[in-house]
Amino acid sequence: MTTIQVKDEWKAGAKLTADQYRDWYRRSVEDPEGFWAEHGKRVDWINPYTKVKNTSFAPGNVDIRWFEDGTLNVSANCLDRHLATRGDQTAILWEGDDPADSRAISYRELHGEVCRMANVLLANGVKKGDRVTIYMPMIPEAAVAMLASARIGAVHSVVFGGFSPDALAGRLEGAQSSVLITADEGLRGGRKVPLKKNADRACEIAAQAGQAVSTMLVVRRTGGDVAWQDGRDVWWHEAREEVSADCSPAEMGAEDPLFILYTSGSTGKPKGVLHTSGGYLVYASMTHEYVFDYRDGEIYWCTADVGWVTGHSYIVYGPLANGATTLMFEGVPNYPDPSRFWQVVDKHKVNIFYTAPTAIRALMGAGDDKVTSTSRASLRVLGSVGEPINPEAWTWYYRVVGEERCPVVDTWWQTETGGILITPLPGAIDLKPGSATLPFFGVQPQLVDNEGEVIEGEGAGNLCITDSWPGQMRTVYGDHERFEQTYFSTYRDKYFTGDGARRDADGYWWITGRVDDVLNVSGHRMGTAEVESALVSHPKVSEAAVVGYPHDLKGQGIYCYVTLMEGESETEELRKELVAHVRNEIGPIASPDKIQFAPGLPKTRSGKIMRRILRKIAEDDFGALGDTSTLADPGVVEDLVEHRQNRK
Ligand code: WT7
C-alpha cells in the first residue's frame, strides 16, 4: 500500500512536527489530567476549573465529567472574546444557492445578531435548560439560532432541514421542546423546500402526542407564502427590531448541556445524543485547529449541513471558537454545475476544504475538466468525513483537486464523539490513501474480537475506545440506561463505536464501516429499523427487512425486502408508492434504492430474521449464503434469490 510522506512544504509553518505529535500523544494518554489541564485553557472560563477529568466507563456507573467545576459561556467564547481583536473580521462567509448571492458577516455583526435572537428567545419565555428546536436551511441565522440558545443556557436540538414533518415531530416530542426556530422556505439546487409548512405539520403531529409548540420563530429566506398562526408564530425580522443588540451571556457549568442531536442507532427510535459545554468546546476547537492546521486569517470551508454533528463542531463551534472565517454554503455540489465547489473555492479563496466521500465520488464522475477548469490555488488542506473513503476517490481528491500540493485528512469520528478521533495531522503524519491514520490526542482506540478479546498488533475487529476524551457524549437525553446499554454493555469498560476497523503493521487505522444494523447512505446515518418501521406503517405491508448493499456513489444503498398483506398484489405502482411512503415518513435521504417483494423472510425457528442471508442476496453474492440449516423454512431463500433486484 502506498504511503505519501509528509512533504517539506507541508512542514513549513505546520502546527506540529511528527516528533511533537508522538510526544504530545504519549503525554495525553500517560497523563490525561496534566495534558487536558493545560489544553483546557484554550477556552475562556468565567470560573476556572480545578478538577479536570472525572470519568468512568464501569458497567452500571457510566459517568463522564470534564472540567466539572469550571464555568463558561460557549457563545461568549465564539463571539465576545474576539471582538477586541477581530471584531471586523468576517466570521461567517455565506455563499447562497444562487452563485450571485453571498454575504460576509463580521464577528461584531454576528455578536449583535446572536444577542438579538437571544433576547427574542428570552422575551418568549425561554429559560436555562429549555430545549430549542432548530429546523433551518443553511443560512447564517441557523448558526445565530444555535449561538443564541447557547448564550442564554438553553439546549438546542437541530433537526436536519431534509427531514419530514413526522421525523421533526418525533424530535420535538423526544426533547419536550416547545420552541421551534425555522424559515419560510429553504433553497437548494434551485428548488424550494417548504420548511414552515413542514414545521406546521410537525407541530400538529407533536400536539397530538402531547407536545405543544408555543413559539415558532420564522426567518424569512425566500419570501414565499406561508400559513400563519397568530399568537404562536413570530417573524424574526420583526422581532429583532424590538430587542436590544446586547445580551449578557449566562454563566454555565462545564457539564451543563449545550445541545442534543438525534442520531440513528441499530434499534428503536433515533437517540438524543447529549453534549455538554466545556469539554465539547475544548475538544471541538482543539481538533479544528490541529487537524486542519488552521492558521489565523485563513478561509475555512466545511460543506456539511448544520443539521449534522459535522456542522455543529466544524462549521459553527470549532471554527468560531478559534476566531476563524467559516464559509457556510446553502447549495449543493452540482448546481448550477459540477464545478460549483471549485468555483466557490476560487471566489472566496478558500484555504481549507472539508467534504464527504459521497460528494468526492460524484464529482469524480463528472470528469476532471470540471475541476481543472478552475484554479484552486488557494487550497492548502483537504479533508474527508462521514464514511470510509475508497483509495480511488482519495487519490483523485489528492491528485486532481489538490494537485498533490495539499495533504488529505481523512477524519474518523461520530455524532457521539463530538469531534474527530482518528485522523492525520497535516505536516506531521504520513498519509495512506483510505486510512484515517492515527488517533488524536487523548484517544485510545482498541480492537476486540466478537468475544471481547483484545487484538494486539496487526489485525481486524470491532473498534472500541478505552478511555474518555473531553468531547464525548454524556448521555442519551432522558435515557441514561439506553446510553449505557448502547455503548458500554457490548464490551466491558470500553466505549464501543459500532464500527469495524483494521490496524496495519505501522499501527495505522483503517475504518471498514458499521458492524451493526446502522446504514451509511451518502454519509447520512440511518437505522435499518427506522426504514423497516416506516415500511410496515403502510397499510399494505405486513413485514419488512432492510439491509445495506455496496453502492458506487452513495457508499451504501438501501435494500428492502417487503412482505405484503394477504391479497395485495406486487405491482410496480406499489413499489413506487412504498418509496414515496418512506420519503414521507423519514425524508428523501431514506429513499429505498431497491424493493423486493418477498412472500417470506428467512427466519430461525425462534423467529429471528437472518439478516446475514438478506445482505448476501442484496449484494448478489448468494453463492456464499453460508449455513442455512437453522432456517425454519429453507425454501424461502430460493424465492428470494430468484427474484433478487441487484443482478450484476
Ligand atoms: C459513522 C458516524 C462524524 C461526522 C459525520 C458522521 C462513519 C464517519 C468516517 C471516516 C470511515 C467514517 C462511521 C461512524 N464514518 N467518518 N472518516 N471513515 N467511516 O457522523 O452520522 O454520527 O456517523 O460514520 O461508520 O460510525 P455520524
Boltz pocket constraint, residues with backbone or C-beta under 6 A from the ligand:
constraints:
  - pocket:
      binder: B
      contacts: [[A, 263], [A, 308], [A, 309], [A, 310], [A, 384], [A, 385], [A, 386], [A, 387], [A, 388], [A, 389], [A, 410], [A, 411], [A, 412], [A, 413], [A, 414], [A, 415], [A, 416], [A, 422], [A, 436], [A, 497], [A, 498], [A, 499], [A, 511], [A, 512], [A, 513], [A, 514], [A, 520], [A, 523], [A, 524], [A, 525]]
      max_distance: 6.0
